[in-house]
Amino acid sequence: MKALDIEAVQAFVLVADLRSFTRAAEALDGTQSAVSLRIKRLEDGLGRRLLERTPRRVRLSAEGDAFLPFARNLLAAHSGALDAFAAPRRRLVVGLSHHIVGAELPLLLRRVKQAEPGVVMEVRISTSRELLEAFDRGTLDAVLVLRHDSRRLDGEVLFEEPFGWMAAPDFVYRSGEPLPLATQAEPCSVRQMAITALAQGGVPWSEVFVGGGILTVGAAVSAGLAVAALGRRVAPAGTIEVGPVLGLPPLPARDVVLHAGMSDAPARRALKSLSDAMRATAGGLTR
C-alpha cells in the first residue's frame, strides 16, 4: 500500500467534521472539486469507499467511520512533528455566548486545534452583553454572540439561530394555569425575549426555575420542570418544541455575530476554523 497523502487525509477529516465539501473547501481556501479529488485519491489508495455521496447529503461509510479516528491520530502526529521547533504559542482568548454552544463544543475545539496547533485557545462562556463589554474593554480577542437589536450592527453575521419553546416529551401543562418557565437571571436578553413574547401573546407565566447558564436551564427542561426559550440547535437532546401544541407565540430568530479585533495570521486562521465549524453545526449534512 502506498504512503498516505497527508493533505488528502486532512480533506477527509474536514468533510467528516464539517459535513460538507463546500465548507471543507472554504476551510482549506480551495475549491470543492479539489477537495473531492483529494478524497478520491485517498479512497483509491486505500481501496475503500470512505464517504457516501448523494445530491444533498454526505455521510461516512462504514469504512470511513472506522478510518476516521486513525486519520485524526495521523494528523495529530503530523502536527506534532511540525511543531517540534515552533515559536512560542499564541494565546487566543475567545468569548462564546452560552446560548449558541452546546454538545458540539468538543467538535469546535478539535477543529481549531487541527487547523492551528500552535494557538492556545482560552474560552470564556457568558451572556452576549457581558462578552461584548469585555471585548470593548480589550480583554477578549474575539466574541461570538447573539444580536438582539439594531443598536450595534458591526461584526460578521455567521448564521441565524432559531429559537423555540423547548420541553421534555412528558412535560405536562394544564390549560388556564400560568406557564411554568425556566430562565436565566436578569438581564439575560433571551429571558427578556421570552417574557416579551408571552406578554404580547397574552399568555400568563410563572418563573419556576432560574439557572446560571444554559446547562442548568437545559437540565430543568430535561427534568420536566418547565418550558424554556432555547436555541433549537443547542437544546438538550431529547427535548422537543412544544410552542405550536401549547399555543405559545412564536419566538424570533437571532443572528449569531462574530466580533474580532486581532490581526495576526495564526489567530485569524484559528478563528476562521472556529467560525466554519460553528456554521457547520447550524446547517444540515450537506454537500
N, C-alpha and C positions, 0 to 999 in steps of 0.2 A: 504494500500500500504506500502511496506517495505521502510525503510530509504535508500536513495541513497548512493551508493558506490562512495566516492569522487575520487578514482583512476579511476573508470570506466568513471565518468563524465569527468575527465581530458583527458583520452584517446579519448573520443568522440570529445572534443573541439580541440584537436591536429589534429585529422584526418580531421575535418572540416576546420581548418585553413591551414594545410599543404597540404591538398588534396591528401593524400597518407598514406596508412597503413605502408608502409616501412619507410617513413620519420618520422612518428609519433613514430614508434618503435625505431628509431635511437635517437630521442629526449628524449625518456624515458630510453635509454640504455637497451632496452629489445628486444623481438622478435615480429615479425609480428603476429604470432599465439597468443601470449599473449595479444596483443592489440585487436585482433579480439574477443578473449574470453571475455575480459572486456566489450567490446561494446555489445556483445550478451547478457551478464549478465544484462547490463543496459536496453537493449531492452526488455528482458524477464520481468524484474522488472516493467517497465513502461507499458508493454503490447502494445508497439508501435514499428514500424519499423522506425528507425532514419536515416538509410543510404541505398541507392540503390547501389548495387554492380553489376558490370559486369566484365568480364575478364580484361578489360583495363581501366575502369574508376570507380571512386567512387564519388557519389554526395549525397547531403542531400535530404531526402524525405520531403514531406510537413510537416510531424510531426517533423522531425529533424530540419527543418528550424524554426518552431515555438518554439522548445525546446531550441535552441542554445543560445538566449540571457539570458534565465533563468539559463542555465548551466554556462554561463560566470559570472553571478551575484553570483552564489553559490561558484565558485572557488575564486572569489574576496573576498567574506565574509570569506571563509576558510583561505585564505592567511592573511587577516587582523587579524583574531583571533590568528594565529600562530605568527604574527608579534608584538603582544601586548607587549612582553618582549624582543624584539630583540635588538641586539647590534647596535651601530651607523652604519648608512648605508654606503656602499662602493660606491664611485663615479667612474663611468667608462666613460672615455672620448674617443669617437669613431668618426673617420672621415670617411665620405662616399663621394665617387665621385658623383657629380651631374649627371653624365652620366649613373649611374646604379640604381638610385632611382626615382620612380615616384609615381603614385597614390596608390601603395601598401605600402607606408611608415607607415600608421597607423597600418596595419597588423603586420609589422615587430616590431614596438614598443610594440604592445599588447603582442606579443609572448615573448619578453624579460621580460616584467612586470609579466606575468603569471609564467614564469619559475624561475625568481629570483626577487621577490618583494622587497627584501632588497637592491637591487642595484639601485642607481640613475644614469641613463644614460644621459650623455651630448653629443649631436650630433653636429658635425661640418660638413658642406657640402661645398666642394670646388673642385678644379681641382685635378686630381691624382698627378700631380707634386708637388703642394703645400702641399698636405696631406702627401706625403712621406717625404718631407723635414721636416715637423713638427714632424712626427713620429721619424725620425732620431735624432731630437733635444730633444726628450723625452717629448714633450708637449702633445702628444696623446698616449693613451694606445694601440690603435689598429686602423687600417685603412682598408677599402675595396676599392680597386682602380682598374683601368684598366691597364693591361700590354701592352705597345705599342711597345716594342722592347726587345732585348735579353741582354741589359746592366745590368739588375737586375733580377735574376732568383730565388731569395729566396721567401718565402711566400707560402701559401697554395692556390692552384687553386681551386676555388669553382665551376665554370662553365664557359662556353664560351658564350659571348654576341654577337649575330649577329647584324650587322648594315645595315641600308637601307636608300635609298633616300626617305624621307617622305614628303608628301604634302597633302594639303586639297583636297577633291574629286573634287572641282570646280576650282582647280588651272589651269591656262592657260599658256602654254609655246609655244611661236612661234618659229618654227624651223629656225635656222640661226641666231637668236639673242643670246646674252650671257645668260647663265642660271642664273636666279635670285637666289641668295644663301643667306641663313640666317646662321650665325655662331656665335661663341663666340669670344671674343677678343683674340689676340695672348697673350701668347704662348700656347693656347689650342691644345693638341695633336690630338683631334678628328678633329678640324679645319684643321690641317696640313694633316691629313689622307685624308680628303675630297678633298682638293685642289690638293694634290699629285695625287690622283686617276683621277681627272678631267684633269690634265695636261698630264698624261700618256695616257688617252683616247682621247686626242685632243679635249676636249670639252671646248669652251670658257665660262667664267663665270663672273658674276658681283656681288660683295657683296652689297646687298641692305638692310641688317639689321644685326646689331651686338648687341648681347644680353649679359647680365651679369649673365647668368646661363641658365640651360635647361628650366626652367619655362618660361623665356622671349623668348627664341628661339622657344620653342614649341608654344607660343602664336602667334608669327609671322607666323609660318607654318599654324596653325589653321585658321588664318585670311586670308590665301590665298596669302600672300605677296611673299613667296619664298619657295624653297625646302631646306631641311636641312638634314645633315647626323646625324641620331639618332639611338640609340638602339631600335630595334623594340618592345622590351618588355616595354620600358618606354615612347615611343612616345605618344603624346596626343591622347585621344580617338577620333575616327572618322577620323584620318589621314590614308593615305594609302601609300603603297610602289609604287613609280612611276618610279623607275630605268629602268626596262625592257621596259616599254611603251615608255619612252623618249630616250631609247638607251644610258643610262648612264652606265659608267663602274661599275662593282660590287665592293662593299666595303668589306674589310677583317673583319673577326670576331676578337674579342679581349677577352683574358682571364680576368675574374674577380678574383682578388687575395686578400687574407687576410694576413695582416701582424699584428702580435700581440706580445706584449712584457711583458704582466703581467703573474703572476704565481699563484695568489690566487684563490681558488676554486670558490667563488661566481662570480668573474669576468669571469672566464673561462666558467662557466655554462651559464651566460648571453650571452656571445659572441657566444657560440655554438648554443643557441636558435636563435640568430640573423642570423647566417650563415645558419642554417637549413631552416628558413623561407625565406631567400633570395634564396636559392636553389629551394625551392618550387615554387617561382614566375617564375623561369626560366624554370621549367618543366610544363608539362600539368597536367590535373586532372587524376592522375594515381593511380593504386593500389600499 
